[in-house]
């Protein structure tokens, strides 16, 4: 029989070893469940990666767009989020350059989705 429970800091060494066997990186954020066998060995791991998607991000000018983005980033960072994505409607595409200067990276040129990573 196995025993599934939430990840604890004391599990880190065993979980890292298990993930290395499968060439999988140890998650930087999110929640994990760990499954142990009767001998206390890790026999499974499931992680939940949490990302925040800012939608919409609409503003009349670049200053407003960046100010809104920075303020909502603060809310997200306060909740432990490391990656923030923003969807910018086509008519607000004129603000993309300013958002890029503020650290966002365009992920898709057909749909304007930007990402900023703090991890």
ABEGO torsion letter per residue (X at the ends): XBBBBBBBAAAAAAAAAAAAAAGBBBBABEBBBBBBBAAGBBABBBBBBBBBBBOBBBBABAAAAAAAAAAAAAAAAAAGBABBBBBBBAAAAAAAAAAAAAGBBBABAABBBBBBBAX
